[in-house]
Amino acid sequence: MIGAYEKPKHITRALLISAWWKPQTPEEGRSLLAELAELADTLGLTVADRVLVKVDRPQASFLIGSGKAEELVTQAKALECDVIVFDNELSPGQQRKWEELSGLAVIDREEVILDIFNGRARTKEARLQVELARLEYSLPRLARAWGHLSRQQGLGGKGEGESQLETDRRLVRKRIDVLKAELLEVRSQRATQRKQRERLPVPHAAIVGYTNAGKSSLLKKLTGADVYVENKLFATLDATTRRIELSGGQELLLTDTVGFVRKLPHRLIEAFKSTLEEAILSDFLIHVLDASQPEVFNFYRTTMEVLAELGAADKRMITVLNKVDLLAHDPDALNPLRRHFPDALFISTHTGEGLDELRARMADQLAGRSERVELLLPLGRGDLLSGLHRQGQVLSTEYVDEGVRVNAVMPLKSLAALEPYRSAHLAPGSGPDGVAAPPPALSEA
């Protein structure tokens, strides 16, 4: 981050701290601390220890009491830690206080997630969005880098540190303006592409869920596509869309979206609207949960809360409990899940269990949208074939003596206009004077 505290490249050992106060429970605090350990591991840190601290209320200087802060700094140094990582959000002032006290890098959960996202964004828009989020996060923290220089000048006067700090702030604000302008252009291009895609009749579903629940594995298993899969949080950030053919020849666009996590910073929800937008615009959602995860109910609530914030919570949804193979030794472990999610499907992307039922459920979601038809178009009516490509999905074309035989999947709203093009309606002699009557062109509606 420009001008922010630059973490040394050799950082490997971290002390994790989570402060909790009522109404949060210690169990919730321990669960979030365990998740922070996974995030730290994803970032490449070795967790030396993790500490849960109870406070009556948050303190202005160190979030926790100053005595406890000194105790934890001593512990971090005894463990030869390079960094202290807070699960709680730290203000810029609190970060400065901790760094002055410890002489170590001190970061919070948001900065951990930002750094993970920074290393894993692939598309141009995702990279722009991550850089924007990082700069907006670092802007109020620039004083962390230059405070020691301004103190060299004493009180009063404009020292070297203050001058450099103002320069950095100006540069960061300028870069933020440039990024916002670039994002507007990229989003405009994406909106145009989305409108082109929406003209196609191919329906669209989005796979959503908590990070590391198996969303990418499911996309890979269903479509056979070469999709990156890794057993780490936020293994994939950019939306990946693939086609899948369901029963009856119906095709579906299936998109894997970025995984959710508890306490996901709001600036990152905004930053990844490009991938989460797939959930908003889809015809239905496939909500993937990790059946083997003890926190599965909390993860479900987190995902539903984020979907509600995006305006997508009321969409039609197939709930899928993945990784049931990990519970094969304890069949009773699934009973609470079956009671809580009575309509859910229980699957394993590892063994393939339940995937056929999932495909059938997906086909049911599309019932009534379209129908596969066989048509015979008169020769010389290229406008009709063009209309089919615009409004439907042409599966095959064959030029025969009678005309052009076409297999297509078409929206139900187009079927009435297509009736004259069915093979039987184009038989010789069906029109006046024994000549097939030319049916009207397809409507553009």
N, C-alpha and C positions, 0 to 999 in steps of 0.2 A: 504494500500500500504506500502511495506517495507520501513521504513525510511522516508516516506513522512509525511506531516502534517496530524496527526490523528484527524479527526473531532470528537468532543465529542459526546457520545452516546445520550445526551439529546437534541441535535439539533432538533428544531421543527419550528422555525420562520426564514424566509429568506426575504431579500431585493433583488429584481431582478433588474438588471441594463443592459440596452442595449445601446451601443454607436453607432451612425450612422453618416455617412458622405457621401457626394456625390460620385458616382452616385446613391447610395441607397436613397430611398424616406422615409419620415417619416411613410407612410402607411406600407411599408415593415418592417420597424423597429418595429412598433406596432404589426404586425402580428407575427413576430419572437418572440417578447416578450411574446405574448399570448401563443405561443407554448412552450416557456421555462417554463411558469407557469404550463402547463400540465405535462411537464417533472418533474418539482419540486414536483408536487402532486404525480406523479407515484413513486418518490423516497421517499415519506412520509413527505415532508416538507410542512409547512403552509406558504403561501405567505402573508407576512405582507403588502407589497406594491411593485409596480414595476415602474421603472423610465426610461424614454427614454431621452437620452442625445445627443444633436447635437454637433459635434466637426468639426472644419475646416479640421483637419487631425489628425491621431493617434499620441499621445504623448508617448515618450519613457518610462517615469517613471510609470505613472498611466493609460496610454491609453487615459485618459481625462485630463483636466487641474488640477493642484494640488489644486487650490481653490475649484473647484467643487468636487474633491475627499474628501476634508475635510468636505464639506457641506453634502455629502452623508453618510459619516461615522457618523456624528452627527445625521442624520436622522435614520440610522440603529440602533444606540444606543437608541434613543428616542422611537423607536418601539420595543425595547427589542429583537432585532434580534440576532440570534446565528451565522448566516452565511450570507455572501454577495455572490450572484451568478451572474456572468456575462454571457450574451448571446454571447459575443465576445470571441475569443481565446485569452488567456492571456499568455505571455511569463513567464518562471520561475521567471525572475527578477521582472516583474510587480506583480506577485502574492506575492512575498516577500515584495515588497513595500506596497501593500495594507494591508497585515497582520501586518506589523510593525506599520502602521498608525492606524489601527482600533483595533488591538488586537483580531480580530475575524477570524474565518475560511473564506477564500476567495477561491472560486472555479469557474471554467468556464463551459461552456456548455459541452465540451468534457468530463470533469470529472463527470458531472451529468450522461451522457449517459453511461460512463464506469461503474459507480456504479450501475445503473439500470441493465445493462447487467450482471454484476457480480452476482446479486441476482437472475437472471432468467435463466441463462444457465443451461441446464440439461445433455446433452450428454457429454461424455468424451472430445471429440474434441472441443466442444463449451467452456467448462470450461478451457481447455488448452489455447485456443485462447484468451479468455477474460483475463486470468492471464497474458499472454504475452503482450497484449495491455496495460494493467494497469501498468506493470513493465516498459515498454518502455516509457510510459507517465511519470511515477514517477522518472525515473533515473535522468533527468536533474533538478529535483526539490528536490532532497534529501537534499540540503543545507538548505531548509526551516526548517528542523527538527533540524539541528545541528549548525546553524549559531550562536546562543546565546552562545554555549559552546566555540567555537573558539574565540569569542570576549573576553571571560574571560581572555584569555592568552595575549591579546594585540597584537600589530603588531610584526611580526617576530616570529620565533620559531614554533614548531609543537605542538599545543595544543591538549587537549583531544577531543574537537569537531572535529578538522581536522582529527585526527587519526580515530575517529569513523566514520566520513563521508567517508574516504577512504575504511574502512572495509565494510561499507554498500554498497558502489558502487561495490566493488569486489564481494560481495555476490549476488547483484542484477544481475550483468553481468553473473555470473556463473549460476544463476537460469534461466536467459534468454536463455543461451546456452542449458541447459537441456530441457527446454520447446520446443525449436526449434527441438531438436533431437526427442523428443516424438511425436511432431506433424508430423514430416516426417514419422515416423512409422505408426501413425494412418491414415495418408493420403494414405500411401501405401496400407494398409488394405482396406480402402474405395475404392481405385481405383480398387482393385481386385473384391470387391463386385459389383462395378458399371459395370465392364466388364461382370460379370456373369448375371447381370440384363439386360444388353444390348443385350445378346444373346436371351432373351425372346422377342417374337413379340408384347408383350403388349405395346401399345403406352403410352406416358407420357406427362402430361401437368403440368405446374407450375402456381400457383396463386401468383401474385405479386401485389404490390400497396403500397400506403402510409400507415404508421402505423395507426391502429384503423379504417381502412376503412371497416372492416367486412370480412376479408379474412378467418379467422378461423371459423366464423359463417357460411360462404358459404360452406366450406369444410364439416362442421358438417351437414348442411342441405342437401347437395347433396349425402353424403355417409352414413349418419346415424351413423357415428362413434362417439365415446366418445372423443371429442376434447375440450381442455381447452379454454374457451372463457371468456374474461373480458374486460370491457369498460375502458381500460387504454392503454397508449402508450407502445409499446413493450411487450404486454401481453404474446406473445410467441416468442421465439428466435430460437428454434431448429426446423429444417424442419420436418414436419409430412406428411407422405404419406399414402394414403388409396386407395382402389380399388373402382371403380364405374362401374356399368354395364349400357351401353347405348342401344339404340334400335338395334335389330338384334343380340343381344347377345355379341356385341363388348365390351370388357373391357378396361378400361383406368385407369392408375395410376395417381392420382391427389395429388400434393404436395403443402402444404401451406408453404410459405417462410417468412423469417423475414421482417417486414415492413420497409419501407424507411422513412427518415425524412430529412428535409432541414438541410444543414450544417452538414451532417453526417461525422464524422472524417474519413479521408482516412484510418487510421490504423484499423478502425472498418470494413470498406468495405473489406479490406484484411483479417481481422480476421474472417469474416463470409462468406468467399468464399465457405465454405462447404455447407451452406444453399443456398446461391445465385447461386452456381454451378448448382442447380436444374433448375434454369431458363435458364442457358446457354445450358444445355444438353437436355432440354425438346423438344418435337415435336412442341408444341405451347404454348402460354401464355394466361392466363386469367388475365387481368389487371382490378383490382377492384378499383373504385373511390367512395367516399362518396358524393352522390348527394346533401346532406343537408349542406355540408361544404362550407362556402363562399369562401374559398381559394382553391376550387377544381381545378381550372386551374393551379395554382402554384404547387399544389401537383402532378398534372399530369406531369408537366415539370420536377419536381424533380425526379420522378420515371423514366422517359424516359432518363434523363441524367445519372442516375446510371446504367440503363440497357445498355446505350451506352458505358459506361466505362467498363462494363463487356463483351461487345461484343455480347449482346443479343437483341439490339434494332430492328434489322431487322427480328426477328422471326415473324412467323404468330401469330396474336394476336386477341383475343376477348375482346373488351372493355365493361366493365359492370359498370353501375351506380347503386350503392346500396343505400338503405335507402330511397327509394322514398316514403315510407309510411309517413315519417316525413314531406313531402311537400304536403300531401293530402289536407291541408287547403288552399294551394296556387298553383293550377295547372299551372298557368302561369310561376312559378319559373323554371319549367323544359324546357321552350321554348329555352332559351339561350343554355342549355346543348344539346338539340336536334340539334340545328344549329351547334354547335361546334363539336359534336360527332354524325354525321348522321348515322353511322353504329352501334352505341352502343346499348346494351340491357339495359332496365330499370327494375330493380328488387328490391325485398325486401326480405332479408333472414328472416325477422320477420314474414311477412304475407305469404310468398311463391310466391308472384307475380313475374311472368316472369321466374321462374325457369325451367318450361317445355320448354320454348323457348330456354333457355340457354343449356339445355341438347340436344335439336335438333341441335343447332349451334355447339356444341362439336362433335356430331356425324358427322356433315358435314365436320368438320376438318379432320376426319379420313377416309372419303370416298376415296376409291381407294387404301387404304393401305392393306386391308385384306378382306377375305370373309369367311362366315360360310359355312362349308361343312359337308355332311354326308358320311362316308366311311365304307366299309366293308373289313376288312383285313383278309387274310387267317390265319387259326389256325397254330401255329408253327412259325409265322413270328414276333417274339417279337422285332426283329430289326426295323421293320416298326413302331411299336407303340413307341419305344424309339425315333425314328426319329421325329415323330409327337410331342412328348413332348419337344424335343430340339428346333424345328423350329417354333412350333405353340403353341396354347393354347387348350388343350384337355378339353372339357366341360363334356363329359360323355363317358363311355365305357360299352358295354353290350356283354357278351359272348352268342352267339346263335349257332345253329347247323351249319350254313353256315360259321361261322368265328367270328370275333370280330367287332361289330358295334360301330363306333366311331363318335361322334359329336365334331367338332373342329373348331376353328377360325385360319385360316392360312394366311400367307402373300401371296400376289398375285404372287410373283415370284416363289412360290412353287406349284401353282395350276396345271401347265402343267405336272409336275412329279406325281401329285396326281390323274390325270385323270384315270389311270388304276385301281385305288382302289375304284372308285365309285361303288356302289352296283351292278349296271347293268352289269359292266364289269367283275364281278366275278361269273356270273351265270354258273352252270355246263354245260360243252360242249362248252364253248367259246374258249378253247385252243385246241391244237392238240390232236387227239384221244379222243375227248370228255372230256378232263381234262383241268381245268382252267390253263392258262399259268401263271407262277409266275412272277409278274411284278418286275421291277428292284427296288433296295433299293432307299430310298430318298437320294438325293444329299446333301452333307454337305455345299454347297455354301450358 
